[in-house]
Structure formats: C-alpha cells, structure tokens
Amino acid sequence: MFLGLSLLRKIPHHFNYPTALTKENAEKKYRLSIQMLSWMKFEISLLFGIILWNLVRSAQDHTNGMGWLMPVALAAIIGTTIYFTIQLAKK
C-alpha cells in the first residue's frame, strides 16, 4: 500500500479531477492531490502500525481492545478525502 501510494504520487496528471484543469489551476490541483495522497499514506501507515502494536500487545495478553480504532481511522480517512475533494472542486 505504501509503495503503491508513493508511486501514484508521481503521476498527478493522470488523476480524475472534479473540475477541468487549465494552465492556471493545474499546478495547484496537482499539489493538492499530492498532499491528499501524502496524508492518506500517513493515515494508513499509522493505522497499520497501531493494528500491529495491538496484535503484539494482545499476544502478550496485555490488551485493552481495539474497539475505538476502526471508527476513528475511518473518520480520519473519510474526512481527509472529503476535505481535499472540496479543495480540489474549488475553482
């Protein structure tokens, strides 16, 4: 996932944007899409790290559970997607 998102950042000109790209707004749209991918990569890496940490803690019988993890992670990922989609839709 990390590698795929890293490679995807290199081709922002192939993305599907919510508004038409012009010479005036292309650089801004590319920068925003790369920032979105960077944040998504960070959030997903953090999520996998927390899951791994909780698995290790669970194997050592020191678990507190992960009930809060999925709702928070889902809210962060969806929130990031919505925020950057709104920013990309602005003219």
Biotite code that builds the C-alpha atoms (Angstrom):
import biotite.structure as struc

atoms = struc.array([
    struc.Atom([0.000, 0.000, 0.000], chain_id="A", res_id=1, res_name="MET", atom_name="CA", element="C"),
    struc.Atom([2.786, 2.408, 0.956], chain_id="A", res_id=2, res_name="PHE", atom_name="CA", element="C"),
    struc.Atom([4.705, 1.677, -2.237], chain_id="A", res_id=3, res_name="LEU", atom_name="CA", element="C"),
    struc.Atom([1.596, 1.953, -4.395], chain_id="A", res_id=4, res_name="GLY", atom_name="CA", element="C"),
    struc.Atom([0.633, 5.337, -2.944], chain_id="A", res_id=5, res_name="LEU", atom_name="CA", element="C"),
    struc.Atom([4.246, 6.518, -3.278], chain_id="A", res_id=6, res_name="SER", atom_name="CA", element="C"),
    struc.Atom([4.299, 5.596, -6.958], chain_id="A", res_id=7, res_name="LEU", atom_name="CA", element="C"),
    struc.Atom([0.865, 7.105, -7.531], chain_id="A", res_id=8, res_name="LEU", atom_name="CA", element="C"),
    struc.Atom([2.106, 10.481, -6.264], chain_id="A", res_id=9, res_name="ARG", atom_name="CA", element="C"),
    struc.Atom([4.428, 10.691, -9.267], chain_id="A", res_id=10, res_name="LYS", atom_name="CA", element="C"),
    struc.Atom([1.623, 10.848, -11.843], chain_id="A", res_id=11, res_name="ILE", atom_name="CA", element="C"),
    struc.Atom([-0.898, 13.509, -10.719], chain_id="A", res_id=12, res_name="PRO", atom_name="CA", element="C"),
    struc.Atom([-1.584, 14.412, -14.362], chain_id="A", res_id=13, res_name="HIS", atom_name="CA", element="C"),
    struc.Atom([-3.392, 11.060, -14.794], chain_id="A", res_id=14, res_name="HIS", atom_name="CA", element="C"),
    struc.Atom([-5.851, 11.615, -11.929], chain_id="A", res_id=15, res_name="PHE", atom_name="CA", element="C"),
    struc.Atom([-9.538, 12.302, -12.388], chain_id="A", res_id=16, res_name="ASN", atom_name="CA", element="C"),
    struc.Atom([-10.248, 15.813, -11.067], chain_id="A", res_id=17, res_name="TYR", atom_name="CA", element="C"),
    struc.Atom([-13.710, 17.157, -10.134], chain_id="A", res_id=18, res_name="PRO", atom_name="CA", element="C"),
    struc.Atom([-13.170, 20.328, -12.221], chain_id="A", res_id=19, res_name="THR", atom_name="CA", element="C"),
    struc.Atom([-11.487, 20.986, -15.528], chain_id="A", res_id=20, res_name="ALA", atom_name="CA", element="C"),
    struc.Atom([-7.747, 21.564, -15.454], chain_id="A", res_id=21, res_name="LEU", atom_name="CA", element="C"),
    struc.Atom([-6.388, 24.706, -17.051], chain_id="A", res_id=22, res_name="THR", atom_name="CA", element="C"),
    struc.Atom([-2.892, 26.122, -17.241], chain_id="A", res_id=23, res_name="LYS", atom_name="CA", element="C"),
    struc.Atom([-3.795, 28.495, -14.405], chain_id="A", res_id=24, res_name="GLU", atom_name="CA", element="C"),
    struc.Atom([-5.066, 25.892, -11.926], chain_id="A", res_id=25, res_name="ASN", atom_name="CA", element="C"),
    struc.Atom([-3.153, 22.733, -12.893], chain_id="A", res_id=26, res_name="ALA", atom_name="CA", element="C"),
    struc.Atom([-0.201, 23.302, -10.548], chain_id="A", res_id=27, res_name="GLU", atom_name="CA", element="C"),
    struc.Atom([-2.479, 23.971, -7.566], chain_id="A", res_id=28, res_name="LYS", atom_name="CA", element="C"),
    struc.Atom([-4.618, 20.899, -8.319], chain_id="A", res_id=29, res_name="LYS", atom_name="CA", element="C"),
    struc.Atom([-1.538, 18.699, -8.691], chain_id="A", res_id=30, res_name="TYR", atom_name="CA", element="C"),
    struc.Atom([-0.139, 19.993, -5.397], chain_id="A", res_id=31, res_name="ARG", atom_name="CA", element="C"),
    struc.Atom([-3.440, 19.362, -3.591], chain_id="A", res_id=32, res_name="LEU", atom_name="CA", element="C"),
    struc.Atom([-3.753, 15.836, -4.973], chain_id="A", res_id=33, res_name="SER", atom_name="CA", element="C"),
    struc.Atom([-0.190, 15.009, -3.942], chain_id="A", res_id=34, res_name="ILE", atom_name="CA", element="C"),
    struc.Atom([-0.893, 16.395, -0.453], chain_id="A", res_id=35, res_name="GLN", atom_name="CA", element="C"),
    struc.Atom([-4.024, 14.254, -0.232], chain_id="A", res_id=36, res_name="MET", atom_name="CA", element="C"),
    struc.Atom([-2.074, 11.137, -1.155], chain_id="A", res_id=37, res_name="LEU", atom_name="CA", element="C"),
    struc.Atom([0.608, 12.024, 1.388], chain_id="A", res_id=38, res_name="SER", atom_name="CA", element="C"),
    struc.Atom([-1.957, 12.384, 4.167], chain_id="A", res_id=39, res_name="TRP", atom_name="CA", element="C"),
    struc.Atom([-3.692, 9.156, 3.127], chain_id="A", res_id=40, res_name="MET", atom_name="CA", element="C"),
    struc.Atom([-0.357, 7.346, 3.123], chain_id="A", res_id=41, res_name="LYS", atom_name="CA", element="C"),
    struc.Atom([0.390, 8.676, 6.611], chain_id="A", res_id=42, res_name="PHE", atom_name="CA", element="C"),
    struc.Atom([-3.035, 7.738, 7.976], chain_id="A", res_id=43, res_name="GLU", atom_name="CA", element="C"),
    struc.Atom([-2.978, 4.238, 6.500], chain_id="A", res_id=44, res_name="ILE", atom_name="CA", element="C"),
    struc.Atom([0.585, 3.611, 7.716], chain_id="A", res_id=45, res_name="SER", atom_name="CA", element="C"),
    struc.Atom([-0.366, 4.819, 11.183], chain_id="A", res_id=46, res_name="LEU", atom_name="CA", element="C"),
    struc.Atom([-3.455, 2.604, 11.152], chain_id="A", res_id=47, res_name="LEU", atom_name="CA", element="C"),
    struc.Atom([-1.420, -0.474, 10.229], chain_id="A", res_id=48, res_name="PHE", atom_name="CA", element="C"),
    struc.Atom([1.172, 0.403, 12.873], chain_id="A", res_id=49, res_name="GLY", atom_name="CA", element="C"),
    struc.Atom([-1.484, 0.672, 15.580], chain_id="A", res_id=50, res_name="ILE", atom_name="CA", element="C"),
    struc.Atom([-3.069, -2.596, 14.455], chain_id="A", res_id=51, res_name="ILE", atom_name="CA", element="C"),
    struc.Atom([0.323, -4.323, 14.600], chain_id="A", res_id=52, res_name="LEU", atom_name="CA", element="C"),
    struc.Atom([1.054, -2.835, 18.033], chain_id="A", res_id=53, res_name="TRP", atom_name="CA", element="C"),
    struc.Atom([-2.322, -4.037, 19.339], chain_id="A", res_id=54, res_name="ASN", atom_name="CA", element="C"),
    struc.Atom([-1.752, -7.511, 17.897], chain_id="A", res_id=55, res_name="LEU", atom_name="CA", element="C"),
    struc.Atom([1.575, -7.764, 19.704], chain_id="A", res_id=56, res_name="VAL", atom_name="CA", element="C"),
    struc.Atom([0.016, -6.491, 22.924], chain_id="A", res_id=57, res_name="ARG", atom_name="CA", element="C"),
    struc.Atom([-2.831, -8.964, 22.530], chain_id="A", res_id=58, res_name="SER", atom_name="CA", element="C"),
    struc.Atom([-0.386, -11.842, 22.021], chain_id="A", res_id=59, res_name="ALA", atom_name="CA", element="C"),
    struc.Atom([1.353, -10.811, 25.240], chain_id="A", res_id=60, res_name="GLN", atom_name="CA", element="C"),
    struc.Atom([-2.040, -10.750, 26.977], chain_id="A", res_id=61, res_name="ASP", atom_name="CA", element="C"),
    struc.Atom([-1.859, -7.008, 27.694], chain_id="A", res_id=62, res_name="HIS", atom_name="CA", element="C"),
    struc.Atom([-4.738, -5.966, 25.503], chain_id="A", res_id=63, res_name="THR", atom_name="CA", element="C"),
    struc.Atom([-7.252, -3.211, 26.059], chain_id="A", res_id=64, res_name="ASN", atom_name="CA", element="C"),
    struc.Atom([-9.085, -3.931, 22.824], chain_id="A", res_id=65, res_name="GLY", atom_name="CA", element="C"),
    struc.Atom([-9.318, -2.034, 19.568], chain_id="A", res_id=66, res_name="MET", atom_name="CA", element="C"),
    struc.Atom([-12.968, -1.008, 19.638], chain_id="A", res_id=67, res_name="GLY", atom_name="CA", element="C"),
    struc.Atom([-12.207, 2.671, 19.094], chain_id="A", res_id=68, res_name="TRP", atom_name="CA", element="C"),
    struc.Atom([-9.658, 2.146, 16.327], chain_id="A", res_id=69, res_name="LEU", atom_name="CA", element="C"),
    struc.Atom([-11.810, 1.466, 13.288], chain_id="A", res_id=70, res_name="MET", atom_name="CA", element="C"),
    struc.Atom([-14.327, 4.294, 13.783], chain_id="A", res_id=71, res_name="PRO", atom_name="CA", element="C"),
    struc.Atom([-11.531, 6.819, 14.369], chain_id="A", res_id=72, res_name="VAL", atom_name="CA", element="C"),
    struc.Atom([-9.457, 5.549, 11.429], chain_id="A", res_id=73, res_name="ALA", atom_name="CA", element="C"),
    struc.Atom([-12.473, 5.511, 9.138], chain_id="A", res_id=74, res_name="LEU", atom_name="CA", element="C"),
    struc.Atom([-13.446, 9.039, 10.178], chain_id="A", res_id=75, res_name="ALA", atom_name="CA", element="C"),
    struc.Atom([-9.885, 10.295, 9.561], chain_id="A", res_id=76, res_name="ALA", atom_name="CA", element="C"),
    struc.Atom([-9.622, 8.713, 6.116], chain_id="A", res_id=77, res_name="ILE", atom_name="CA", element="C"),
    struc.Atom([-13.096, 9.813, 5.009], chain_id="A", res_id=78, res_name="ILE", atom_name="CA", element="C"),
    struc.Atom([-12.544, 13.280, 6.482], chain_id="A", res_id=79, res_name="GLY", atom_name="CA", element="C"),
    struc.Atom([-9.277, 13.681, 4.584], chain_id="A", res_id=80, res_name="THR", atom_name="CA", element="C"),
    struc.Atom([-10.911, 12.547, 1.365], chain_id="A", res_id=81, res_name="THR", atom_name="CA", element="C"),
    struc.Atom([-13.846, 14.947, 1.783], chain_id="A", res_id=82, res_name="ILE", atom_name="CA", element="C"),
    struc.Atom([-11.617, 17.897, 2.725], chain_id="A", res_id=83, res_name="TYR", atom_name="CA", element="C"),
    struc.Atom([-9.303, 17.504, -0.254], chain_id="A", res_id=84, res_name="PHE", atom_name="CA", element="C"),
    struc.Atom([-12.159, 16.774, -2.672], chain_id="A", res_id=85, res_name="THR", atom_name="CA", element="C"),
    struc.Atom([-13.795, 20.054, -1.633], chain_id="A", res_id=86, res_name="ILE", atom_name="CA", element="C"),
    struc.Atom([-10.487, 21.877, -2.042], chain_id="A", res_id=87, res_name="GLN", atom_name="CA", element="C"),
    struc.Atom([-9.971, 20.316, -5.484], chain_id="A", res_id=88, res_name="LEU", atom_name="CA", element="C"),
    struc.Atom([-13.523, 21.239, -6.567], chain_id="A", res_id=89, res_name="ALA", atom_name="CA", element="C"),
    struc.Atom([-12.937, 24.924, -5.864], chain_id="A", res_id=90, res_name="LYS", atom_name="CA", element="C"),
    struc.Atom([-12.035, 26.997, -8.890], chain_id="A", res_id=91, res_name="LYS", atom_name="CA", element="C"),
])
